[in-house]
Amino acid sequence: MPQKPVPDRITDLSRLKAFTNPLRMQLYRLLYAAGSATASQLAEQVGEAPSLVSYHLRKLAEHDFAVEASGRSSDGRERWWQVASEEGWGFRESDLAGTPEGAAAVGAVTRGMVDSRAAQYRAYLDQTAAWGREWTDAAFSAEWLLDLNPAELAELGEELQQLSRRWRERGKAARAAGDTENREHVSVHLYGFPFRP
């Protein structure tokens, strides 16, 4: 039975702190979506100098989040990058937040991810007219209020990850087969957390 793919679980605080820089988080997300890119290509997207972007890509590589993409450079001068793992990464707060420094890093990275996701969704909302009816009718935003215990919430999270992986693999297989017509990157944001009304 093949092992199921799992995200890289960060347990080393120094690795997590690599993402306390918002530009690194943005570069990682763009690189993940692109598959591979050069510092110059990414610099155009983020409005920064290629040298600064290159520096941050090297920092991501130091922490095993990015690697050089083999076989992409045509002349040896341009350096192509890709994410180190298509499964991405994750962390558990309990692994890292046991010290004030760890708690601060966990808070900064988590808030940075939420801010980035919210900005991405706001950008979509600002551009809905440009996407057309087919895409706006397909897009969704939902909230469900459930009564769960911690084990059930963890089980729900695992099921959602499995579902996401299945759809990601379906999209990759379609692209590999040449089925690219009307196919776009789609961002799905789901959150599951306790609250008291």
PyRosetta script that sets phi, psi and omega in degrees:
from pyrosetta import init, pose_from_sequence

init()
pose = pose_from_sequence("MPQKPVPDRITDLSRLKAFTNPLRMQLYRLLYAAGSATASQLAEQVGEAPSLVSYHLRKLAEHDFAVEASGRSSDGRERWWQVASEEGWGFRESDLAGTPEGAAAVGAVTRGMVDSRAAQYRAYLDQTAAWGREWTDAAFSAEWLLDLNPAELAELGEELQQLSRRWRERGKAARAAGDTENREHVSVHLYGFPFRP")
pose.set_psi(1, 124.1)
pose.set_omega(1, -179.0)
pose.set_phi(2, -68.6)
pose.set_psi(2, 147.2)
pose.set_omega(2, 178.8)
pose.set_phi(3, -73.5)
pose.set_psi(3, 140.9)
pose.set_omega(3, 178.3)
pose.set_phi(4, -75.3)
pose.set_psi(4, 142.7)
pose.set_omega(4, 179.4)
pose.set_phi(5, -68.7)
pose.set_psi(5, 140.3)
pose.set_omega(5, 179.0)
pose.set_phi(6, -132.3)
pose.set_psi(6, 148.2)
pose.set_omega(6, 175.9)
pose.set_phi(7, -66.2)
pose.set_psi(7, 153.8)
pose.set_omega(7, 174.8)
pose.set_phi(8, -65.5)
pose.set_psi(8, 119.5)
pose.set_omega(8, -179.2)
pose.set_phi(9, -91.7)
pose.set_psi(9, 117.2)
pose.set_omega(9, -178.9)
pose.set_phi(10, -81.2)
pose.set_psi(10, 122.4)
pose.set_omega(10, 175.9)
pose.set_phi(11, -121.7)
pose.set_psi(11, -6.2)
pose.set_omega(11, -179.7)
pose.set_phi(12, -101.1)
pose.set_psi(12, 119.2)
pose.set_omega(12, -176.5)
pose.set_phi(13, -57.9)
pose.set_psi(13, -36.8)
pose.set_omega(13, -178.7)
pose.set_phi(14, -62.8)
pose.set_psi(14, -33.8)
pose.set_omega(14, 176.8)
pose.set_phi(15, -67.3)
pose.set_psi(15, -46.1)
pose.set_omega(15, -179.5)
pose.set_phi(16, -61.5)
pose.set_psi(16, -38.8)
pose.set_omega(16, -177.5)
pose.set_phi(17, -63.1)
pose.set_psi(17, -18.0)
pose.set_omega(17, 175.7)
pose.set_phi(18, -59.9)
pose.set_psi(18, -27.4)
pose.set_omega(18, -178.6)
pose.set_phi(19, -95.8)
pose.set_psi(19, 7.6)
pose.set_omega(19, 173.4)
pose.set_phi(20, -73.9)
pose.set_psi(20, -13.3)
pose.set_omega(20, 173.8)
pose.set_phi(21, -87.3)
pose.set_psi(21, 116.6)
pose.set_omega(21, -175.9)
pose.set_phi(22, -61.0)
pose.set_psi(22, -31.2)
pose.set_omega(22, 179.3)
pose.set_phi(23, -66.0)
pose.set_psi(23, -38.3)
pose.set_omega(23, 178.3)
pose.set_phi(24, -63.9)
pose.set_psi(24, -40.4)
pose.set_omega(24, 177.5)
pose.set_phi(25, -61.9)
pose.set_psi(25, -44.2)
pose.set_omega(25, -179.7)
pose.set_phi(26, -64.0)
pose.set_psi(26, -43.2)
pose.set_omega(26, 179.4)
pose.set_phi(27, -64.3)
pose.set_psi(27, -41.7)
pose.set_omega(27, 178.9)
pose.set_phi(28, -60.1)
pose.set_psi(28, -46.7)
pose.set_omega(28, -178.9)
pose.set_phi(29, -62.9)
pose.set_psi(29, -42.5)
pose.set_omega(29, 179.1)
pose.set_phi(30, -65.6)
pose.set_psi(30, -41.4)
pose.set_omega(30, 179.5)
pose.set_phi(31, -65.4)
pose.set_psi(31, -40.4)
pose.set_omega(31, 177.7)
pose.set_phi(32, -60.5)
pose.set_psi(32, -45.8)
pose.set_omega(32, -178.5)
pose.set_phi(33, -68.0)
pose.set_psi(33, -38.9)
pose.set_omega(33, -176.6)
pose.set_phi(34, -75.4)
pose.set_psi(34, -26.8)
pose.set_omega(34, -174.4)
pose.set_phi(35, 91.9)
pose.set_psi(35, -51.2)
pose.set_omega(35, 173.2)
pose.set_phi(36, -160.3)
pose.set_psi(36, 152.3)
pose.set_omega(36, -178.4)
pose.set_phi(37, -164.2)
pose.set_psi(37, 163.6)
pose.set_omega(37, 174.7)
pose.set_phi(38, -96.5)
pose.set_psi(38, 164.6)
pose.set_omega(38, 177.1)
pose.set_phi(39, -60.7)
pose.set_psi(39, -37.9)
pose.set_omega(39, 179.6)
pose.set_phi(40, -64.4)
pose.set_psi(40, -42.0)
pose.set_omega(40, 178.7)
pose.set_phi(41, -63.3)
pose.set_psi(41, -44.2)
pose.set_omega(41, 179.9)
pose.set_phi(42, -67.9)
pose.set_psi(42, -36.8)
pose.set_omega(42, 179.9)
pose.set_phi(43, -60.1)
pose.set_psi(43, -38.4)
pose.set_omega(43, 177.5)
pose.set_phi(44, -62.4)
pose.set_psi(44, -37.8)
pose.set_omega(44, -177.3)
pose.set_phi(45, -74.2)
pose.set_psi(45, -30.6)
pose.set_omega(45, -177.2)
pose.set_phi(46, -102.5)
pose.set_psi(46, -4.8)
pose.set_omega(46, 178.1)
pose.set_phi(47, 70.2)
pose.set_psi(47, 34.7)
pose.set_omega(47, 178.9)
pose.set_phi(48, -123.5)
pose.set_psi(48, 167.0)
pose.set_omega(48, 178.9)
pose.set_phi(49, -70.4)
pose.set_psi(49, 141.0)
pose.set_omega(49, 178.1)
pose.set_phi(50, -55.8)
pose.set_psi(50, -34.4)
pose.set_omega(50, -179.8)
pose.set_phi(51, -65.4)
pose.set_psi(51, -38.3)
pose.set_omega(51, 177.8)
pose.set_phi(52, -68.1)
pose.set_psi(52, -42.7)
pose.set_omega(52, 178.6)
pose.set_phi(53, -63.4)
pose.set_psi(53, -42.1)
pose.set_omega(53, 178.2)
pose.set_phi(54, -59.8)
pose.set_psi(54, -42.8)
pose.set_omega(54, 177.7)
pose.set_phi(55, -57.6)
pose.set_psi(55, -47.7)
pose.set_omega(55, -177.7)
pose.set_phi(56, -69.7)
pose.set_psi(56, -32.8)
pose.set_omega(56, 175.0)
pose.set_phi(57, -65.0)
pose.set_psi(57, -39.5)
pose.set_omega(57, 177.3)
pose.set_phi(58, -65.0)
pose.set_psi(58, -36.4)
pose.set_omega(58, 177.0)
pose.set_phi(59, -65.4)
pose.set_psi(59, -40.4)
pose.set_omega(59, 176.0)
pose.set_phi(60, -62.9)
pose.set_psi(60, -38.4)
pose.set_omega(60, 178.7)
pose.set_phi(61, -66.7)
pose.set_psi(61, -38.4)
pose.set_omega(61, 178.1)
pose.set_phi(62, -57.6)
pose.set_psi(62, -31.1)
pose.set_omega(62, -178.3)
pose.set_phi(63, -102.2)
pose.set_psi(63, 16.5)
pose.set_omega(63, 174.9)
pose.set_phi(64, 64.2)
pose.set_psi(64, 31.9)
pose.set_omega(64, 174.7)
pose.set_phi(65, -100.7)
pose.set_psi(65, -21.7)
pose.set_omega(65, -180.0)
pose.set_phi(66, -136.5)
pose.set_psi(66, 151.7)
pose.set_omega(66, 177.0)
pose.set_phi(67, -140.1)
pose.set_psi(67, 160.8)
pose.set_omega(67, 174.6)
pose.set_phi(68, -69.7)
pose.set_psi(68, 136.8)
pose.set_omega(68, 178.9)
pose.set_phi(69, -83.7)
pose.set_psi(69, 116.2)
pose.set_omega(69, -176.2)
pose.set_phi(70, -74.8)
pose.set_psi(70, 144.8)
pose.set_omega(70, 174.5)
pose.set_phi(71, 76.2)
pose.set_psi(71, 8.7)
pose.set_omega(71, -178.4)
pose.set_phi(72, -93.7)
pose.set_psi(72, -31.9)
pose.set_omega(72, -175.5)
pose.set_phi(73, -74.5)
pose.set_psi(73, 128.0)
pose.set_omega(73, -178.8)
pose.set_phi(74, -89.7)
pose.set_psi(74, -25.0)
pose.set_omega(74, -177.2)
pose.set_phi(75, -125.3)
pose.set_psi(75, 3.6)
pose.set_omega(75, 177.8)
pose.set_phi(76, 81.4)
pose.set_psi(76, -11.6)
pose.set_omega(76, -179.3)
pose.set_phi(77, -89.9)
pose.set_psi(77, -35.7)
pose.set_omega(77, -179.5)
pose.set_phi(78, -87.6)
pose.set_psi(78, 139.2)
pose.set_omega(78, -178.1)
pose.set_phi(79, -107.9)
pose.set_psi(79, 119.1)
pose.set_omega(79, 179.1)
pose.set_phi(80, -96.4)
pose.set_psi(80, 143.0)
pose.set_omega(80, -177.8)
pose.set_phi(81, -124.1)
pose.set_psi(81, 155.1)
pose.set_omega(81, 172.4)
pose.set_phi(82, -147.7)
pose.set_psi(82, 163.8)
pose.set_omega(82, 177.0)
pose.set_phi(83, -70.1)
pose.set_psi(83, 151.4)
pose.set_omega(83, -176.5)
pose.set_phi(84, -70.1)
pose.set_psi(84, -30.5)
pose.set_omega(84, -178.8)
pose.set_phi(85, -141.2)
pose.set_psi(85, 130.1)
pose.set_omega(85, 176.2)
pose.set_phi(86, -67.8)
pose.set_psi(86, -16.1)
pose.set_omega(86, 179.0)
pose.set_phi(87, -79.9)
pose.set_psi(87, -8.4)
pose.set_omega(87, 179.0)
pose.set_phi(88, 76.8)
pose.set_psi(88, -154.7)
pose.set_omega(88, -178.0)
pose.set_phi(89, -147.6)
pose.set_psi(89, 164.1)
pose.set_omega(89, 177.1)
pose.set_phi(90, -159.5)
pose.set_psi(90, 176.4)
pose.set_omega(90, 178.1)
pose.set_phi(91, -156.0)
pose.set_psi(91, 158.8)
pose.set_omega(91, 172.6)
pose.set_phi(92, -107.8)
pose.set_psi(92, 131.1)
pose.set_omega(92, -179.8)
pose.set_phi(93, -55.0)
pose.set_psi(93, -38.5)
pose.set_omega(93, -176.9)
pose.set_phi(94, -64.6)
pose.set_psi(94, -23.3)
pose.set_omega(94, 178.4)
pose.set_phi(95, -75.7)
pose.set_psi(95, -22.8)
pose.set_omega(95, -167.2)
pose.set_phi(96, -126.3)
pose.set_psi(96, -18.9)
pose.set_omega(96, -170.5)
pose.set_phi(97, -95.4)
pose.set_psi(97, 20.9)
pose.set_omega(97, -178.2)
pose.set_phi(98, -75.9)
pose.set_psi(98, -9.0)
pose.set_omega(98, 178.1)
pose.set_phi(99, -124.9)
pose.set_psi(99, 160.9)
pose.set_omega(99, 176.5)
pose.set_phi(100, -57.7)
pose.set_psi(100, -39.8)
pose.set_omega(100, 178.7)
pose.set_phi(101, -64.2)
pose.set_psi(101, -42.4)
pose.set_omega(101, 178.6)
pose.set_phi(102, -65.7)
pose.set_psi(102, -43.4)
pose.set_omega(102, 179.2)
pose.set_phi(103, -62.3)
pose.set_psi(103, -40.0)
pose.set_omega(103, 179.0)
pose.set_phi(104, -64.9)
pose.set_psi(104, -42.8)
pose.set_omega(104, -179.9)
pose.set_phi(105, -66.1)
pose.set_psi(105, -44.6)
pose.set_omega(105, 177.9)
pose.set_phi(106, -59.3)
pose.set_psi(106, -45.8)
pose.set_omega(106, 179.5)
pose.set_phi(107, -62.5)
pose.set_psi(107, -43.7)
pose.set_omega(107, -178.9)
pose.set_phi(108, -64.7)
pose.set_psi(108, -44.8)
pose.set_omega(108, -178.7)
pose.set_phi(109, -68.0)
pose.set_psi(109, -44.2)
pose.set_omega(109, -179.6)
pose.set_phi(110, -62.8)
pose.set_psi(110, -45.7)
pose.set_omega(110, 178.3)
pose.set_phi(111, -64.8)
pose.set_psi(111, -37.3)
pose.set_omega(111, 177.2)
pose.set_phi(112, -61.9)
pose.set_psi(112, -41.2)
pose.set_omega(112, 177.9)
pose.set_phi(113, -65.1)
pose.set_psi(113, -43.5)
pose.set_omega(113, 179.7)
pose.set_phi(114, -63.9)
pose.set_psi(114, -43.6)
pose.set_omega(114, 179.0)
pose.set_phi(115, -61.6)
pose.set_psi(115, -42.6)
pose.set_omega(115, -180.0)
pose.set_phi(116, -64.1)
pose.set_psi(116, -44.4)
pose.set_omega(116, 179.5)
pose.set_phi(117, -65.4)
pose.set_psi(117, -42.0)
pose.set_omega(117, 179.2)
pose.set_phi(118, -64.6)
pose.set_psi(118, -40.5)
pose.set_omega(118, 178.4)
pose.set_phi(119, -63.7)
pose.set_psi(119, -39.1)
pose.set_omega(119, 178.6)
pose.set_phi(120, -64.7)
pose.set_psi(120, -41.6)
pose.set_omega(120, 179.9)
pose.set_phi(121, -69.4)
pose.set_psi(121, -40.3)
pose.set_omega(121, 176.9)
pose.set_phi(122, -61.4)
pose.set_psi(122, -39.1)
pose.set_omega(122, 178.1)
pose.set_phi(123, -62.5)
pose.set_psi(123, -41.7)
pose.set_omega(123, 176.4)
pose.set_phi(124, -60.5)
pose.set_psi(124, -46.8)
pose.set_omega(124, -178.7)
pose.set_phi(125, -60.7)
pose.set_psi(125, -36.1)
pose.set_omega(125, 178.4)
pose.set_phi(126, -70.0)
pose.set_psi(126, -20.6)
pose.set_omega(126, -174.7)
pose.set_phi(127, -113.3)
pose.set_psi(127, 14.8)
pose.set_omega(127, -173.9)
pose.set_phi(128, -57.3)
pose.set_psi(128, -37.7)
pose.set_omega(128, -179.3)
pose.set_phi(129, -60.7)
pose.set_psi(129, -33.1)
pose.set_omega(129, -179.2)
pose.set_phi(130, -73.0)
pose.set_psi(130, -22.3)
pose.set_omega(130, -178.0)
pose.set_phi(131, -81.3)
pose.set_psi(131, -27.1)
pose.set_omega(131, 180.0)
pose.set_phi(132, 86.4)
pose.set_psi(132, 163.8)
pose.set_omega(132, -172.7)
pose.set_phi(133, -61.3)
pose.set_psi(133, -40.2)
pose.set_omega(133, -177.4)
pose.set_phi(134, -56.9)
pose.set_psi(134, -45.3)
pose.set_omega(134, -179.2)
pose.set_phi(135, -75.7)
pose.set_psi(135, -41.4)
pose.set_omega(135, -178.2)
pose.set_phi(136, -68.6)
pose.set_psi(136, -31.9)
pose.set_omega(136, 175.0)
pose.set_phi(137, -70.9)
pose.set_psi(137, -29.8)
pose.set_omega(137, -179.4)
pose.set_phi(138, -80.5)
pose.set_psi(138, -29.4)
pose.set_omega(138, -178.3)
pose.set_phi(139, -65.6)
pose.set_psi(139, 152.7)
pose.set_omega(139, -179.9)
pose.set_phi(140, -143.7)
pose.set_psi(140, 156.7)
pose.set_omega(140, 172.4)
pose.set_phi(141, -144.2)
pose.set_psi(141, 127.1)
pose.set_omega(141, -174.9)
pose.set_phi(142, -146.5)
pose.set_psi(142, 157.0)
pose.set_omega(142, 174.0)
pose.set_phi(143, -139.8)
pose.set_psi(143, 132.5)
pose.set_omega(143, 176.5)
pose.set_phi(144, -121.0)
pose.set_psi(144, 134.3)
pose.set_omega(144, 176.6)
pose.set_phi(145, -104.3)
pose.set_psi(145, 114.6)
pose.set_omega(145, -173.9)
pose.set_phi(146, -117.5)
pose.set_psi(146, 155.5)
pose.set_omega(146, 173.0)
pose.set_phi(147, -108.3)
pose.set_psi(147, 103.7)
pose.set_omega(147, -175.8)
pose.set_phi(148, -131.5)
pose.set_psi(148, 161.8)
pose.set_omega(148, 169.1)
pose.set_phi(149, -100.7)
pose.set_psi(149, 171.9)
pose.set_omega(149, -176.6)
pose.set_phi(150, -56.9)
pose.set_psi(150, -39.6)
pose.set_omega(150, -179.6)
pose.set_phi(151, -65.5)
pose.set_psi(151, -39.7)
pose.set_omega(151, 178.7)
pose.set_phi(152, -67.7)
pose.set_psi(152, -39.5)
pose.set_omega(152, 177.2)
pose.set_phi(153, -62.2)
pose.set_psi(153, -41.5)
pose.set_omega(153, 177.1)
pose.set_phi(154, -63.7)
pose.set_psi(154, -41.1)
pose.set_omega(154, 178.5)
pose.set_phi(155, -64.4)
pose.set_psi(155, -41.9)
pose.set_omega(155, 177.0)
pose.set_phi(156, -60.5)
pose.set_psi(156, -44.0)
pose.set_omega(156, 178.2)
pose.set_phi(157, -59.2)
pose.set_psi(157, -42.7)
pose.set_omega(157, 179.4)
pose.set_phi(158, -64.7)
pose.set_psi(158, -42.7)
pose.set_omega(158, 178.6)
pose.set_phi(159, -62.4)
pose.set_psi(159, -40.5)
pose.set_omega(159, 179.0)
pose.set_phi(160, -66.2)
pose.set_psi(160, -37.2)
pose.set_omega(160, 176.7)
pose.set_phi(161, -64.5)
pose.set_psi(161, -42.9)
pose.set_omega(161, 178.3)
pose.set_phi(162, -62.1)
pose.set_psi(162, -42.4)
pose.set_omega(162, 178.1)
pose.set_phi(163, -62.7)
pose.set_psi(163, -44.0)
pose.set_omega(163, 178.4)
pose.set_phi(164, -62.2)
pose.set_psi(164, -43.8)
pose.set_omega(164, 178.4)
pose.set_phi(165, -59.4)
pose.set_psi(165, -43.6)
pose.set_omega(165, -179.7)
pose.set_phi(166, -59.5)
pose.set_psi(166, -45.2)
pose.set_omega(166, 179.9)
pose.set_phi(167, -69.8)
pose.set_psi(167, -35.1)
pose.set_omega(167, 177.2)
pose.set_phi(168, -63.9)
pose.set_psi(168, -44.4)
pose.set_omega(168, 179.0)
pose.set_phi(169, -64.1)
pose.set_psi(169, -38.0)
pose.set_omega(169, 177.2)
pose.set_phi(170, -61.1)
pose.set_psi(170, -44.8)
pose.set_omega(170, 179.0)
pose.set_phi(171, -65.1)
pose.set_psi(171, -40.8)
pose.set_omega(171, 178.2)
pose.set_phi(172, -64.1)
pose.set_psi(172, -41.5)
pose.set_omega(172, 179.8)
pose.set_phi(173, -65.2)
pose.set_psi(173, -39.5)
pose.set_omega(173, 178.9)
pose.set_phi(174, -64.1)
pose.set_psi(174, -45.2)
pose.set_omega(174, 178.1)
pose.set_phi(175, -61.4)
pose.set_psi(175, -43.2)
pose.set_omega(175, -179.7)
pose.set_phi(176, -62.7)
pose.set_psi(176, -29.8)
pose.set_omega(176, 179.3)
pose.set_phi(177, -85.7)
pose.set_psi(177, 1.5)
pose.set_omega(177, 178.6)
pose.set_phi(178, 90.1)
pose.set_psi(178, 4.6)
pose.set_omega(178, 179.0)
pose.set_phi(179, -83.5)
pose.set_psi(179, 85.6)
pose.set_omega(179, -177.4)
pose.set_phi(180, -114.9)
pose.set_psi(180, -6.9)
pose.set_omega(180, -177.7)
pose.set_phi(181, -64.5)
pose.set_psi(181, 127.4)
pose.set_omega(181, 178.2)
pose.set_phi(182, 59.9)
pose.set_psi(182, 25.5)
pose.set_omega(182, 179.2)
pose.set_phi(183, -103.7)
pose.set_psi(183, 126.1)
pose.set_omega(183, -178.4)
pose.set_phi(184, -128.2)
pose.set_psi(184, 164.1)
pose.set_omega(184, 169.4)
pose.set_phi(185, -67.5)
pose.set_psi(185, 137.4)
pose.set_omega(185, 177.9)
pose.set_phi(186, -126.0)
pose.set_psi(186, 129.9)
pose.set_omega(186, 179.1)
pose.set_phi(187, -103.8)
pose.set_psi(187, 127.7)
pose.set_omega(187, 178.6)
pose.set_phi(188, -118.7)
pose.set_psi(188, 120.2)
pose.set_omega(188, 179.8)
pose.set_phi(189, -114.0)
pose.set_psi(189, 120.9)
pose.set_omega(189, 175.6)
pose.set_phi(190, -127.7)
pose.set_psi(190, 139.5)
pose.set_omega(190, 177.4)
pose.set_phi(191, -127.3)
pose.set_psi(191, 143.0)
pose.set_omega(191, 173.8)
pose.set_phi(192, -135.9)
pose.set_psi(192, 116.5)
pose.set_omega(192, -177.5)
pose.set_phi(193, -154.6)
pose.set_psi(193, 153.6)
pose.set_omega(193, 179.0)
pose.set_phi(194, -76.1)
pose.set_psi(194, 152.8)
pose.set_omega(194, 173.4)
pose.set_phi(195, -152.4)
pose.set_psi(195, 159.8)
pose.set_omega(195, 176.0)
pose.set_phi(196, -124.1)
pose.set_psi(196, 121.7)
pose.set_omega(196, -179.6)
pose.set_phi(197, -68.5)
pose.dump_pdb("model.pdb")
